[in-house]
Amino acid sequence: MTNLMAIIIGAIFVNNFILTRFLGLCPFFGVSKKTKPAIGMGMSVIFVLTLASMATWLAYTYVLLPMHLEYLQIIVFILVIATLVQFVELFLKKANPVLYKSLGIYLPLITTNCAVLGVALLNVQDNYNFIEAVVFGLSAGIGFTLALLLMSGIRERLELSKVPKAFDGLPIAFIVASLMSLAFLAFSGMIK
């Protein structure tokens, strides 16, 4: 139980994929302009990360390891992740067409989101068992969503603020993200 709590807190705060590992920045900056699409993207990423953690752990443990094909893990993981994202895309297209349209190109980008592949590779690297891998995937998704929601709230406020023309748009978003990253790095000092 203690190990699971360390995994949860570590994935959400200490090793947040966006703010401390700098993975998944494309959807982070692309979808964080408004809160509603950010929530939808966050839920999609949580779902994909959790399922990808399950599927890639099973594929690695029961297919790649017994057949001594560990060197194919990146290819297999990418195929599994791409399949899962297609599933999420089809589901959202049917269940919530408005959210599907608001996410636009960023939904298929989850397929190539390095955070999703990063979770799968870290599950293998850290020798997590099935439960730990699933908890890590879920927690990483929650951390991703937390960072996305914080950024979307700040960017909505920045839309109403007077920002110098040179910093308007993406430049101020990069500055805000760097400050958020510094704030999240403070959590790493709490672990020691």
C-alpha positions as a LaTeX table, in Angstrom:
\begin{tabular}{lrrr}
\hline
Residue & $x$ (\AA) & $y$ (\AA) & $z$ (\AA) \\
\hline
Met1 & 0.00 & 0.00 & 0.00 \\
Thr2 & 2.85 & 2.38 & 0.84 \\
Asn3 & 4.48 & 1.62 & $-2.50$ \\
Leu4 & 1.23 & 2.43 & $-4.33$ \\
Met5 & 0.92 & 5.77 & $-2.51$ \\
Ala6 & 4.51 & 6.62 & $-3.48$ \\
Ile7 & 3.71 & 5.76 & $-7.10$ \\
Ile8 & 0.54 & 7.91 & $-7.03$ \\
Ile9 & 2.15 & 10.97 & $-5.44$ \\
Gly10 & 5.28 & 10.56 & $-7.54$ \\
Ala11 & 3.41 & 10.37 & $-10.85$ \\
Ile12 & 1.03 & 13.24 & $-10.10$ \\
Phe13 & 3.35 & 15.74 & $-8.44$ \\
Val14 & 7.02 & 14.78 & $-8.21$ \\
Asn15 & 7.53 & 13.34 & $-11.72$ \\
Asn16 & 4.64 & 15.01 & $-13.53$ \\
Phe17 & 5.08 & 14.10 & $-17.19$ \\
Ile18 & 4.48 & 17.61 & $-18.47$ \\
Leu19 & 6.10 & 19.79 & $-15.84$ \\
Thr20 & 9.11 & 17.76 & $-14.72$ \\
Arg21 & 9.75 & 15.30 & $-17.57$ \\
Phe22 & 8.58 & 17.64 & $-20.37$ \\
Leu23 & 6.69 & 14.89 & $-22.18$ \\
Gly24 & 3.40 & 15.58 & $-23.96$ \\
Leu25 & 3.97 & 19.28 & $-24.54$ \\
Cys26 & 2.17 & 19.43 & $-27.90$ \\
Pro27 & $-1.34$ & 18.73 & $-26.53$ \\
Phe28 & $-0.43$ & 20.65 & $-23.37$ \\
Phe29 & 0.06 & 23.89 & $-25.29$ \\
Gly30 & $-2.50$ & 23.12 & $-27.98$ \\
Val31 & $-5.51$ & 22.23 & $-25.84$ \\
Ser32 & $-4.86$ & 24.37 & $-22.77$ \\
Lys33 & $-6.38$ & 27.57 & $-24.21$ \\
Lys34 & $-9.83$ & 26.76 & $-22.80$ \\
Thr35 & $-10.86$ & 24.63 & $-19.84$ \\
Lys36 & $-13.59$ & 22.51 & $-21.46$ \\
Pro37 & $-11.35$ & 20.98 & $-24.18$ \\
Ala38 & $-8.61$ & 20.61 & $-21.56$ \\
Ile39 & $-10.93$ & 18.51 & $-19.38$ \\
Gly40 & $-11.89$ & 16.36 & $-22.37$ \\
Met41 & $-8.27$ & 15.86 & $-23.38$ \\
Gly42 & $-7.32$ & 15.11 & $-19.80$ \\
Met43 & $-10.01$ & 12.45 & $-19.46$ \\
Ser44 & $-8.96$ & 10.94 & $-22.80$ \\
Val45 & $-5.32$ & 10.85 & $-21.72$ \\
Ile46 & $-6.22$ & 9.28 & $-18.36$ \\
Phe47 & $-8.23$ & 6.61 & $-20.17$ \\
Val48 & $-5.51$ & 5.93 & $-22.75$ \\
Leu49 & $-2.67$ & 5.92 & $-20.20$ \\
Thr50 & $-4.51$ & 3.50 & $-17.94$ \\
Leu51 & $-5.47$ & 1.13 & $-20.75$ \\
Ala52 & $-2.04$ & 1.44 & $-22.37$ \\
Ser53 & $-0.39$ & 0.55 & $-19.07$ \\
Met54 & $-2.53$ & $-2.57$ & $-18.81$ \\
Ala55 & $-2.13$ & $-3.65$ & $-22.42$ \\
Thr56 & 1.59 & $-2.94$ & $-22.76$ \\
Trp57 & 2.37 & $-4.64$ & $-19.44$ \\
Leu58 & 0.46 & $-7.73$ & $-20.54$ \\
Ala59 & 2.09 & $-7.72$ & $-23.98$ \\
Tyr60 & 5.55 & $-7.32$ & $-22.49$ \\
Thr61 & 5.11 & $-9.87$ & $-19.71$ \\
Tyr62 & 3.24 & $-12.59$ & $-21.59$ \\
Val63 & 4.44 & $-12.16$ & $-25.17$ \\
Leu64 & 7.74 & $-10.33$ & $-25.43$ \\
Leu65 & 9.53 & $-11.74$ & $-22.37$ \\
Pro66 & 8.69 & $-15.43$ & $-22.91$ \\
Met67 & 9.65 & $-15.19$ & $-26.59$ \\
His68 & 12.83 & $-13.18$ & $-25.80$ \\
Leu69 & 11.64 & $-10.33$ & $-28.02$ \\
Glu70 & 12.22 & $-7.50$ & $-25.55$ \\
Tyr71 & 14.02 & $-5.51$ & $-28.26$ \\
Leu72 & 10.63 & $-5.10$ & $-30.02$ \\
Gln73 & 9.01 & $-3.37$ & $-27.05$ \\
Ile74 & 8.89 & 0.12 & $-28.59$ \\
Ile75 & 7.28 & $-1.13$ & $-31.80$ \\
Val76 & 4.75 & $-3.27$ & $-29.94$ \\
Phe77 & 3.96 & $-0.48$ & $-27.47$ \\
Ile78 & 3.37 & 2.02 & $-30.29$ \\
Leu79 & 1.02 & $-0.41$ & $-32.05$ \\
Val80 & $-0.93$ & $-1.04$ & $-28.84$ \\
Ile81 & $-1.16$ & 2.69 & $-28.07$ \\
Ala82 & $-2.26$ & 3.54 & $-31.63$ \\
Thr83 & $-5.02$ & 0.93 & $-31.40$ \\
Leu84 & $-6.23$ & 2.29 & $-28.07$ \\
Val85 & $-6.29$ & 5.86 & $-29.34$ \\
Gln86 & $-8.33$ & 4.81 & $-32.36$ \\
Phe87 & $-10.78$ & 3.20 & $-29.94$ \\
Val88 & $-11.02$ & 6.41 & $-27.87$ \\
Glu89 & $-11.43$ & 8.50 & $-31.02$ \\
Leu90 & $-14.29$ & 6.35 & $-32.31$ \\
Phe91 & $-15.93$ & 6.36 & $-28.89$ \\
Leu92 & $-15.75$ & 10.17 & $-28.56$ \\
Lys93 & $-16.99$ & 10.67 & $-32.11$ \\
Lys94 & $-20.16$ & 8.72 & $-31.22$ \\
Ala95 & $-20.60$ & 9.69 & $-27.55$ \\
Asn96 & $-19.62$ & 13.37 & $-27.60$ \\
Pro97 & $-19.28$ & 14.89 & $-31.10$ \\
Val98 & $-18.84$ & 18.43 & $-29.74$ \\
Leu99 & $-15.86$ & 17.40 & $-27.60$ \\
Tyr100 & $-14.52$ & 15.34 & $-30.50$ \\
Lys101 & $-14.55$ & 18.45 & $-32.74$ \\
Ser102 & $-13.08$ & 20.72 & $-30.07$ \\
Leu103 & $-10.14$ & 18.36 & $-29.53$ \\
Gly104 & $-9.50$ & 18.36 & $-33.28$ \\
Ile105 & $-6.05$ & 17.20 & $-34.31$ \\
Tyr106 & $-4.88$ & 16.81 & $-30.71$ \\
Leu107 & $-6.85$ & 13.61 & $-30.16$ \\
Pro108 & $-4.96$ & 11.62 & $-32.83$ \\
Leu109 & $-1.77$ & 13.20 & $-31.46$ \\
Ile110 & $-2.24$ & 11.11 & $-28.31$ \\
Thr111 & $-1.02$ & 8.22 & $-30.50$ \\
Thr112 & 2.36 & 9.87 & $-30.86$ \\
Asn113 & 2.30 & 11.48 & $-27.43$ \\
Cys114 & 5.61 & 10.62 & $-25.87$ \\
Ala115 & 4.01 & 10.66 & $-22.40$ \\
Val116 & 1.93 & 7.60 & $-23.29$ \\
Leu117 & 4.95 & 5.73 & $-24.62$ \\
Gly118 & 6.96 & 7.01 & $-21.65$ \\
Val119 & 4.52 & 5.45 & $-19.17$ \\
Ala120 & 4.70 & 2.10 & $-20.95$ \\
Leu121 & 8.50 & 2.15 & $-21.02$ \\
Leu122 & 8.80 & 3.28 & $-17.39$ \\
Asn123 & 6.48 & 0.45 & $-16.29$ \\
Val124 & 8.96 & $-2.00$ & $-17.81$ \\
Gln125 & 12.05 & $-0.13$ & $-16.63$ \\
Asp126 & 10.81 & 0.12 & $-13.04$ \\
Asn127 & 9.72 & $-3.56$ & $-12.98$ \\
Tyr128 & 6.20 & $-2.71$ & $-11.85$ \\
Asn129 & 3.77 & $-5.55$ & $-11.34$ \\
Phe130 & 0.37 & $-5.34$ & $-13.04$ \\
Ile131 & $-1.36$ & $-3.35$ & $-10.26$ \\
Glu132 & 1.56 & $-0.93$ & $-9.91$ \\
Ala133 & 1.66 & $-0.42$ & $-13.70$ \\
Val134 & $-2.05$ & 0.37 & $-13.83$ \\
Val135 & $-1.81$ & 2.73 & $-10.83$ \\
Phe136 & 1.20 & 4.43 & $-12.42$ \\
Gly137 & $-0.65$ & 4.89 & $-15.71$ \\
Leu138 & $-3.76$ & 6.24 & $-13.98$ \\
Ser139 & $-1.72$ & 8.57 & $-11.75$ \\
Ala140 & 0.36 & 9.84 & $-14.67$ \\
Gly141 & $-2.88$ & 10.64 & $-16.48$ \\
Ile142 & $-4.21$ & 12.47 & $-13.43$ \\
Gly143 & $-0.96$ & 14.46 & $-13.23$ \\
Phe144 & $-1.21$ & 15.25 & $-16.94$ \\
Thr145 & $-4.81$ & 16.42 & $-16.46$ \\
Leu146 & $-3.90$ & 18.49 & $-13.40$ \\
Ala147 & $-1.18$ & 20.32 & $-15.31$ \\
Leu148 & $-3.51$ & 20.80 & $-18.28$ \\
Leu149 & $-6.31$ & 22.23 & $-16.10$ \\
Leu150 & $-3.96$ & 24.54 & $-14.21$ \\
Met151 & $-2.56$ & 25.84 & $-17.48$ \\
Ser152 & $-5.99$ & 26.28 & $-19.08$ \\
Gly153 & $-7.20$ & 28.31 & $-16.08$ \\
Ile154 & $-4.16$ & 30.55 & $-16.24$ \\
Arg155 & $-4.42$ & 30.97 & $-20.03$ \\
Glu156 & $-8.10$ & 31.92 & $-19.77$ \\
Arg157 & $-7.14$ & 34.61 & $-17.26$ \\
Leu158 & $-4.31$ & 35.77 & $-19.53$ \\
Glu159 & $-6.82$ & 36.26 & $-22.36$ \\
Leu160 & $-8.41$ & 39.01 & $-20.23$ \\
Ser161 & $-5.09$ & 40.55 & $-19.18$ \\
Lys162 & $-2.94$ & 43.09 & $-20.94$ \\
Val163 & 0.11 & 41.17 & $-22.08$ \\
Pro164 & 2.87 & 42.89 & $-24.06$ \\
Lys165 & 2.46 & 42.15 & $-27.77$ \\
Ala166 & 5.79 & 40.29 & $-27.95$ \\
Phe167 & 4.60 & 37.86 & $-25.26$ \\
Asp168 & 1.01 & 37.45 & $-26.41$ \\
Gly169 & $-0.11$ & 33.87 & $-27.10$ \\
Leu170 & 2.41 & 31.04 & $-27.00$ \\
Pro171 & 5.40 & 33.00 & $-25.57$ \\
Ile172 & 3.54 & 33.84 & $-22.36$ \\
Ala173 & 2.30 & 30.23 & $-22.21$ \\
Phe174 & 5.92 & 29.02 & $-22.26$ \\
Ile175 & 6.82 & 31.43 & $-19.46$ \\
Val176 & 3.85 & 30.29 & $-17.38$ \\
Ala177 & 4.71 & 26.63 & $-18.02$ \\
Ser178 & 8.28 & 27.21 & $-16.88$ \\
Leu179 & 7.06 & 28.84 & $-13.66$ \\
Met180 & 4.64 & 25.97 & $-13.09$ \\
Ser181 & 7.50 & 23.55 & $-13.67$ \\
Leu182 & 9.58 & 25.29 & $-11.02$ \\
Ala183 & 6.66 & 25.06 & $-8.60$ \\
Phe184 & 6.23 & 21.32 & $-9.25$ \\
Leu185 & 9.98 & 20.73 & $-8.82$ \\
Ala186 & 9.51 & 21.83 & $-5.20$ \\
Phe187 & 7.61 & 18.57 & $-4.63$ \\
Ser188 & 10.80 & 16.61 & $-5.39$ \\
Gly189 & 12.41 & 18.11 & $-2.31$ \\
Met190 & 9.63 & 16.67 & $-0.14$ \\
Ile191 & 10.53 & 13.06 & $-1.05$ \\
Lys192 & 14.07 & 13.16 & 0.38 \\
\hline
\end{tabular}
